[in-house]
Amino acid sequence: MEHPQLSTLPHSTNSASTSRPVLTALQLSSTQDQIHNHNDADPRNSTASPPSLNYSMHPARVRSLYLNIFVISFVNIVVTTIVFYSVKYSTSPTADPDVYYGAASAVLGVLQIPQWPWRYYQLCRQAGKRGSIPPQHPPSTLRARLWWILRLADCFQWGFLIGIIIGSIMLVLCSSINLPAGVYPLLVLMPAAILGGIGIAVLVVTLLSEGTIVQPTRVSTVPKGEPVRPALFYLWSDLVGCDGGGGYPFRMALDARYRASPPFRKMLRSLSYLIGSVLSSLLVCALILTFVMQAAGPDRKYEDASWAANMALILVWLGTATVCGLRVSRRALREEGEWWARAGHCTATELELELGSVSNLRSPTSFTDEKAHIMAVSSR
């Protein structure tokens, strides 16, 4: 019996005696991953290129991206460092640790805490056009409107709230216990701890996406009951959809690209592991650096060098990882385009070889079954 999707495909004559089906890229992707892919695209609309993300980095968006990166780095690293050393040494005698710990903590919270309600406002404004659910006019009843507002919060919004809570607890404790000495590691390690927590979460979610575990509830645009996806998919959808101004159309375009393109899924999985590993290892390095310097430095004189070393570590570590990630993603996107160009003209046997080279998502059983289907049709 022929495979239901392969039985209706057009045939091309490759020799005088045999004819084999030619599978287009969208047909290829729909048969490629029985567990993780739920492709509902019409094969008749397939092209030799992946579905567009409907998002362009025009000059205004590029300037906005660079401005946001600069503001985040400047406030959290440069301004906090200036306040830390200024408050510590501008008074005579030198201020107690809990005083300049508190000042540095206040600066660290200046950007993060107001950003959460502002981002939620962006998700809700204009009928929720940047949200993770289809835009609609707010319901008329109070109860329905509150539920609609809650549903507009995407995965990143809830993760942002958890990070604010954890960071606030660390900053409050560093200047309110063990007075007047305070707890210096809680202050200097707060940025690395938040980033490390994100990295661990990214690794866990991406590992879950390797199996057949399904989501118990809707996560961003991915509905309940669908397999877990690599963590970068959720981050990309939320950050560009809301903060980047792509809105709900971008979220849907990203979802369509993920469903249709096996190389794109492979890229997201690889980059998710890269991001998770970089952020998790940053926390480990910061812990080692802080406590080694604390053990080596008498009294509290190690603080000056430790603070500078930790802030420099974050900048260099994340900057290097960003450059590496951009190179990996550009190469992966170029390979995706080449893969689609080949897939638009490959035969069933060539298709089977392509599938084996791009997918680690399928279970051994589904791979064997799919291979049998393809080989059976190609031999007819």
Secondary structure, 3 states (H helix, E strand, C coil): CCCCCCCCCCEEECCCCCEEEECCHHHHHHHHCCCCCCCCCCHHHCCCCCCCCCCCCCHHHHHHHHHHHHHHHHHHHHHHHHHHHHHHHCCCCCCCHHHHHHHHHHHHHHHHHHHHHHHHHHHHHHHHCCCCCCCCCCCCCHHHHHHHHHHHCCHHHHHHHHHHHHHHHHHHHHCCCCCCCCCHHHHHCHHHHHHHHHHHHHHHHHHHHCCCCECCCCECCECCCCECCCHHHHHHHHHHHHHCCCHHHHHHHHHHHHHHCHHHHHHHHHHHHHHHHHHHHHHHHHHHHHHHHHHHCCCCCHHHHHHHHHHHHHHHHHHHHHHHHHHHHHHHHHHHHHHHHHHCCCEHHHHHHHHHHHCCCCCHHHHHHHHHHHHHHHCC
